[in-house]
């Protein structure tokens, strides 16, 4: 299958027009006429991802976060992004990124479904016409009213997390939840506006967390990677259903950091 055919199907799923203006999505490295027999799916283009893609004989890498955000003034071995771009070109690997367009059309609904939210609606609208409304995050009713502590355990179980950070009294009863995969601090006002009891997202700062609680919004920080890692199985399933003739390899789902607890490391 040609790269152009894969790109067409990816852009039917999450059109680039839904990406934020500051974002950089689409085919970032490679040729549209290249034949693609196998694809490697990951959240980020790291050196390890490129090496594993090469080891698996992948012709294309698809990620959520773009390797190239700002304009490159040079592509050399002196810069880690330049080195990665050179490696991709040298190995003749196409590279496609689907970031905020997938956040809007894909990631948000997938997260809401994982949490089993009922009557799910858009949290922060970025597009609206007579037919539909799209945007970042979703909000809806949890499976039942539960304590904040129970909700934290529910989130951990649903997203297979070792831990989460919780802002608020664990005894507080919550029923309406808002979720925004990745870094959702900017959409806290939206969560408050729609009457959410708890907001599930990542990258919450100290002040954002305590300020949210002061306004009646409990917060569960599941980590940036913690929720967005659902991109990998989502896209694997999409590729297998939509392009069964293409082999699919995926990055191992593993946190890019470790949490050190007392006594957990022996020197």
N, C-alpha and C positions, 0 to 999 in steps of 0.2 A: 504494500500500500504506500502511495506517495505521501510525503510529509504534508502536502497541500490538502489531501483528503482528510488526514487526521486533524489538521488545524480547522478545517471547515466544521467538523463534528464537535470539536471542543468549543468553537465559537457559537454553535447553535445552543450548546448547554449554557455557556456563560459569555454572552456577547461582550467584546471589549468596550463597547459604548457605555456599559454600566460601571466601568472602572472610574475611580476618582481621577481628576485632571493631573494630580501630582504623581500618579502611579505610572508604572512602566510594564505593560503586559503584552502578551503575544509572542511571536517567534523572535527571540532575541539573538540567537546564533543559528546559522545553518542555511540550507537551501530548500525552498518549497518543492523542488522537483526531485529531491532525494528519496530513494526507496527506503521505507522503514519496515523492518521485520520484527524488531523488538523495542520495547519502551521501558525505561526505568522511572519509577515514580517516587518522589521524595518531597519533604517539606521545604528544604533549602538545598542550594547547590554548594556543598562543602567539598573539600579535597577528597574526603573519604567517599562521598557520593559519586564523584566523577570516577574514582578508581574502581568502585564496585560496578558502576555502569560499564566501564571498559572490560572488567573481568567477566561480566555476564554477556558481553557482546552486544550491548544495547546500541541502537542507532539514534535514539532520541531520549532526552530527559525531560520530564514534565514536573514542575514544582509549583508550590503555592507562592512562596516569597521570591521575588525577582532577584537574580544575581546582580543585574545592572539597574541602579536607581537613577543616579546622576549621569550626566554625559561624561564619557571617558576621553581625556585629552591624549592619552597614550595607552598602548596595550603592550606592556613589557613584563619581564620576569621580576622587576623591582616592586611590583604592586600585586597583592594577593588576588585581587579581582582580575587584573590583567593576566596573571599566570593561569587562572582558571579558564578564562576566555580562550587563551592561546591553546590550552590543553584540549578544549572542546573542538576547536577548529582543526588542530593537528590530528585528532582522532576521528574527524569527520562525524561528529555527533551533533545533531540538531538539538536546540534547547528552547523550550516553550514555558512561559510563566503565566499563571492565571491567579491574580491576587485579589484586588478589591472587587473585580467583576464576579469572582467566585464567592467572595464574602456575601455579596448581595444575592446572587443566583446560584445557590448550592449549599454553602457552608451554614448560613443562618437557619435554613429549614432543617438541615441534617442535625444540627445541635438541638433544635426544638423537638425533633422527633426522638432523639436519643433520650431526652428528658421527659418524653411522653406528655408534653404540654398540650392541653386541649384548647380549642378555639384560638390557635396561634395566629398572631398578627404582627405586622412589621413594627419594630421599635423606633427606628430612625429612618424616615422616608427620604429617599434620594430621587425617586422617579414615581410619577403618578399620571395616569390618564383615565379615560372613561372605562377602561377594561380592568386595569390592574394597578397595584401599588407595590413598589419594591424598595428595598433599603437594607440597612445594617441591623442585625439582631432581630430577635423575636420575643414576644411575651405572651403568656397564657396561664391557664390554671395547672397547678401541679396535680398529680394523681389523687392527692388528698391533702387536707390541712395537716401540717406537721410542724414540729419544732425546728428552729434554725439548726440545731445540732443534728437532728434526723435528716434534714435537707442536705447538710454537708456530707453526711455519710452516703446519702443517695447519689449525690454528684460524684463522689469518689468512686462509687461502684459503677455508675453508668459510664464514666470516662476512664475507668481502670487507673485510678490515681493512687499513689501512696499517701499523699497528704494534700490538704488545701489550707489556705489561710482564711479565717472567718472574722469579719468585723460585725460586732453586735452581740447581744445577750443570747446564748445558745438556747435559752428557754422560750424565746420569742416565737409565737405561732406565725407561720407563713403559708400562704395559699397561692398568691399570684407571683409568678417568677418571670424575670426578664433574663435573657441570655445573649451575650455577644462574644463570639469566639475571638481570640487574640487579645488586643489591647483595647478595652472598651471604656476607659475612664471618661472620654469626651461625651459619651452617651448616657452618663448618669442622670443628667437633668431629664432626659427622655423617660428613663425608668421611673423616676419620681413622678413625672407628669402623668404617666399611664396608670399610676397607682400600684406599681409592683411592690411587693413586700420584701423580696430578695432579688439581688442582681448577681448573676453568675458570669464572670468574665476573667480577664487576666491583667497583669501588670498594674495592679492597684497600688498607688503610693500611700504612705502613712497618712498624709493630710486628706487625700481623697477618700480614704476609707472611713476615717473618723468623722469627716464632714457629712458623708452620706448617712451614717448612723444618726447623726444629729438631726437629720431631716426625715428620719423615719424609714430609711432604706437600709436593710441589712445587706451585707456583701459577702460573697464567697469567691475568693480569688483562686481559681483553678489553674492558673498559670497560662502564659501565652501558648506554649507548646501543648499544655494539658488538654485543651479542647481542640485546637486547630489540627492536631495529629489525625483527626478523623478524615482529613483530606486524603490521606494515603489509601485507606480501605475504600473510601467513596470512589476515588478515581480508578482504582483497580477494578472495582465492580463495573463501573461505567465502561471502561475499555473492553472488558471481557464480553459485555452485553452488546456494545455498539460496534466493536472491531474484533470479533473472535479470531480472526486470522493473525492478529498481532500478538506476539509473546509479551507478557507483562512481568517485570521484576519490580520489587519494592524495597525501599529502605527499611531496615529494622526499626520498629517503633520503640524508641528509647529516649528518655529525657536527656537533653544536652548538658545537664548539670546534676550534681548529687547534693542531697541534704545531709549534713553532718550532724549526728546526734551524739550526746555525751556517751563515751565508751564504745562508739561504733567503729573507731579506727584504732588499730594497734600498731604502734610504730616499732 
